[in-house]
Amino acid sequence: MKLLPLLAALTVSALLTPLHAEHNGKLQVLLLGDSTTEARIPKQHQPKGPHFEDIIRILMAGEKDMPPCNVINSGVSGEFIRRLLDSKRYERDVQKLPGLDYIFIRYGINDQNKRENFTENFTKDYQELLALLKKDHPKAQIIIMTIIPYGNLEKNQQVNALNEKVAKDAGLPLFDIFPRYLAELKKGENMLNYRRISLDKIPPQYLDIVKPFTFENPPRVEVLDNQLDAILGHIPAWYADRHPNAAGYNVIADETAKYLTKMIREKKGAAAPATAKAP
């Protein structure tokens, strides 16, 4: 029998077989979360992109051994897990997505502020969401994420301790984005957030300067970076909004691409059969 050629063929076949069910020839990656996932404001200011989810896809494509990916952003401003479930958005936007391979979940900021009995109910709500995802997307790898630094760091750590507990109890990987984002903030505490402030808080002498950055409904000023800080940085609440700007989302995208690349490579390594030694 020509056993060695047969084994070689099987080995090549195993290495070329997708580790997950690809849809339309691409790995399907879902980002599920709140406004810190949605990236709505940077998209409005830079409609041509590349956007948060595009950056992840582009970084993945730059790794020669990575399969092509489609990254779906399903973040919604103001959302927390209970609202995702009770509003039926899960059924509309998540339940029937075809061929999901990886699902990154990042909740907790709004849950802590809006969910009654947060400490008790957050884990229960998460367990309910995970049960739905496992039922509707049984082949997907679910990844629990920590939240980014946002406001009070002590409160952030309370949220992330619960995220860690959820991941441990469910036997799921925890992707801790918090340390990388915090490290980047040490390069400049306001470099990763945009400036958004009500127009009525801008002194009259500066109105002509902020005119290109003024929006309606409600009247407000939005600046993605530090270009007006030297002039307006003394205004109370100028730096109050801590949502990521494009630079902040690039930090999250870069760390997400690194995490996913490492996970895919590890799965490939685990799937590859050991090479038999010749007698």
C-alpha positions as a printed Julia matrix, in Angstrom:
279×3 Matrix{Float64}:
   0.0    0.0    0.0
   1.13   3.54  -0.74
   0.6    4.63   2.84
   2.97   7.6    2.99
   1.46   9.46  -0.01
  -1.99   8.84   1.45
  -0.96  10.26   4.83
   0.62  13.24   3.13
  -2.55  13.93   1.19
  -4.65  13.68   4.34
  -2.3   16.05   6.14
  -2.55  18.67   3.38
  -6.31  18.26   3.31
  -6.57  18.79   7.08
  -4.48  21.95   6.91
  -6.55  23.39   4.07
  -9.92  22.57   5.62
 -11.49  25.65   7.25
 -11.5   25.51  11.03
 -14.91  27.2   11.08
 -17.85  27.24   8.74
 -17.02  30.06   6.33
 -19.85  32.06   4.76
 -19.27  33.36   1.24
 -15.66  32.2    1.53
 -14.86  34.43   4.51
 -14.66  34.04   8.26
 -17.55  35.93   9.83
 -16.63  38.04  12.85
 -19.33  39.79  14.89
 -18.69  42.75  17.21
 -21.54  43.07  19.7
 -21.71  45.93  22.18
 -22.56  49.54  23.02
 -21.43  52.91  21.65
 -17.79  52.07  22.34
 -18.23  49.36  19.72
 -20.57  51.23  17.37
 -18.12  54.08  16.57
 -20.96  56.27  15.29
 -19.36  59.69  15.77
 -16.07  58.93  13.96
 -18.11  57.39  11.12
 -20.2   60.54  10.81
 -17.09  62.73  10.64
 -15.19  60.41   8.3
 -17.91  58.68   6.26
 -15.49  57.22   3.72
 -13.63  55.34   6.44
 -11.86  53.1    6.94
 -14.01  52.49   9.99
 -13.38  50.5   13.16
 -14.52  47.18  11.71
 -12.65  47.88   8.46
  -9.39  48.39  10.34
  -9.73  44.97  11.97
 -10.36  43.37   8.58
  -7.43  45.21   6.95
  -5.02  44.29   9.75
  -6.1   40.66   9.5
  -5.59  40.71   5.74
  -2.04  41.92   6.27
  -1.17  38.59   7.9
  -0.39  36.21   5.05
  -1.55  33.1    6.87
  -4.95  34.52   7.83
  -8.14  33.7    5.91
 -10.23  36.57   4.53
 -12.6   37.97   7.13
 -15.87  39.85   7.13
 -16.21  41.96  10.3
 -19.78  42.9   11.26
 -20.24  45.8   13.67
 -23.42  45.41  15.71
 -22.77  48.0   18.39
 -25.58  50.36  19.43
 -25.26  53.57  21.4
 -26.67  53.42  24.92
 -27.22  49.69  24.81
 -26.87  47.26  27.69
 -27.57  43.54  27.68
 -31.08  43.75  29.1
 -32.08  46.29  26.46
 -30.55  44.16  23.71
 -32.77  41.29  24.79
 -35.97  43.12  25.74
 -36.03  45.43  22.71
 -35.94  42.41  20.38
 -32.81  43.8   18.72
 -31.15  40.46  19.3
 -33.8   38.79  17.18
 -33.59  41.47  14.48
 -29.85  41.95  14.2
 -28.05  38.96  15.67
 -30.12  35.79  15.74
 -30.21  35.08  12.01
 -26.77  36.25  10.95
 -25.38  33.43   8.78
 -22.2   31.5    9.39
 -20.76  33.35  12.39
 -17.33  32.09  13.39
 -16.26  34.53  16.12
 -18.4   36.72  18.36
 -16.75  39.45  20.43
 -19.03  40.81  23.18
 -18.28  44.03  25.07
 -20.89  45.27  27.55
 -20.88  46.72  31.03
 -20.57  50.52  30.93
 -24.27  51.17  30.38
 -25.28  48.1   32.36
 -23.61  49.53  35.44
 -25.39  52.86  35.03
 -28.82  51.68  33.9
 -29.48  48.14  35.13
 -31.11  47.85  38.54
 -29.27  45.58  40.97
 -26.36  45.68  38.56
 -23.99  43.35  40.37
 -26.55  40.57  40.54
 -28.41  41.11  37.27
 -25.46  41.73  34.96
 -24.23  38.16  35.25
 -27.77  36.82  34.88
 -28.4   38.92  31.79
 -25.08  37.81  30.33
 -25.91  34.16  30.93
 -29.21  34.64  29.11
 -27.44  36.24  26.15
 -24.82  33.5   26.02
 -27.49  30.81  26.02
 -29.14  32.44  23.01
 -25.88  32.81  21.14
 -24.9   29.2   21.76
 -28.31  28.04  20.54
 -28.44  30.25  17.46
 -24.74  30.1   16.54
 -23.48  26.78  17.88
 -20.3   26.77  15.76
 -19.19  30.25  16.75
 -16.37  30.93  19.19
 -17.73  33.43  21.73
 -15.24  35.83  23.31
 -16.06  37.97  26.37
 -14.31  41.35  26.37
 -13.54  43.7   29.21
 -14.64  47.31  28.86
 -12.2   50.08  28.01
 -11.2   52.7   30.61
 -14.22  54.99  30.78
 -14.7   57.53  33.54
 -14.12  56.19  37.04
 -11.43  53.5   36.91
 -12.57  51.89  40.15
 -16.05  51.42  38.72
 -14.48  50.08  35.53
 -12.66  47.43  37.53
 -15.93  46.39  39.18
 -17.44  45.83  35.75
 -14.43  43.94  34.48
 -14.35  41.68  37.52
 -17.89  40.63  36.58
 -16.87  40.18  32.93
 -14.08  37.91  34.09
 -16.49  35.94  36.27
 -18.93  35.51  33.38
 -16.17  34.21  31.12
 -14.83  31.83  33.77
 -18.25  30.46  34.7
 -19.14  29.91  31.03
 -15.76  28.41  30.13
 -15.17  31.12  27.54
 -12.04  33.11  26.72
 -11.67  36.59  28.2
 -10.17  39.22  25.93
  -8.83  41.91  28.25
  -8.65  45.1   26.18
  -8.41  47.3   29.3
  -4.61  47.21  29.92
  -3.65  48.09  26.33
  -6.1   51.0   26.19
  -4.97  52.27  29.58
  -1.33  52.08  28.5
  -2.08  54.13  25.39
  -3.85  56.76  27.51
  -0.59  57.3   29.42
   0.79  58.85  26.24
  -1.88  61.54  26.58
  -4.97  61.31  28.77
  -7.23  62.88  26.12
  -5.64  61.56  22.95
  -8.12  58.7   22.5
 -11.44  60.51  23.07
 -13.29  63.04  20.96
 -14.52  66.39  22.25
 -18.29  66.82  22.34
 -19.91  69.72  24.16
 -23.18  71.63  24.01
 -22.92  74.71  21.81
 -24.32  76.95  24.55
 -21.21  76.22  26.63
 -18.94  77.82  24.03
 -18.17  81.51  24.8
 -19.42  83.86  22.04
 -15.93  84.96  20.98
 -15.17  81.41  19.86
 -18.31  80.68  17.83
 -16.69  81.46  14.48
 -13.81  79.12  15.32
 -16.1   76.18  16.15
 -18.47  76.77  13.22
 -16.95  73.95  11.08
 -17.43  71.59  14.02
 -21.0   72.59  14.9
 -23.95  70.22  14.52
 -27.68  70.46  15.16
 -30.29  68.34  16.99
 -29.1   69.15  19.59
 -26.76  72.09  18.9
 -23.29  70.89  19.81
 -19.62  71.01  18.96
 -17.8   67.82  18.01
 -14.07  67.59  17.36
 -12.39  64.23  16.83
  -8.92  65.25  17.93
  -6.89  67.9   19.77
  -6.84  70.64  17.13
  -8.9   73.09  19.22
  -7.56  72.11  22.63
  -5.11  75.02  22.8
  -8.01  77.47  22.42
 -10.91  75.73  24.11
  -9.28  73.3   26.5
  -9.93  75.64  29.44
 -13.72  75.37  29.0
 -15.33  73.18  31.68
 -16.45  69.81  30.26
 -14.36  70.23  27.09
 -12.77  66.83  27.8
 -15.74  65.28  29.61
 -16.9   62.93  26.86
 -14.75  59.79  27.03
 -16.03  57.99  23.94
 -13.21  56.81  21.67
 -12.21  58.89  18.68
 -10.66  57.34  15.58
  -7.36  56.9   17.43
  -9.13  55.15  20.29
 -10.91  52.76  17.94
  -7.61  52.06  16.21
  -6.21  50.88  19.56
  -9.18  48.53  20.01
  -8.96  47.37  16.39
  -5.23  46.68  16.59
  -5.54  44.68  19.81
  -8.58  42.8   18.47
  -6.77  41.83  15.27
  -3.78  40.61  17.29
  -6.02  38.61  19.61
  -7.98  37.02  16.76
  -4.85  36.25  14.73
  -3.3   34.48  17.71
  -6.48  32.5   18.36
  -6.77  31.37  14.73
  -3.12  30.33  14.63
  -3.5   28.36  17.84
  -6.54  26.58  16.43
  -4.61  25.79  13.26
  -1.78  24.37  15.34
  -4.16  22.25  17.36
  -5.83  20.96  14.19
  -2.59  20.04  12.43
  -1.7   16.35  12.91
   1.63  15.53  14.47
   4.28  14.46  11.94
   5.09  10.8   12.36
   8.77   9.97  12.78
  10.23   7.45  10.36
  11.33   4.19  11.96
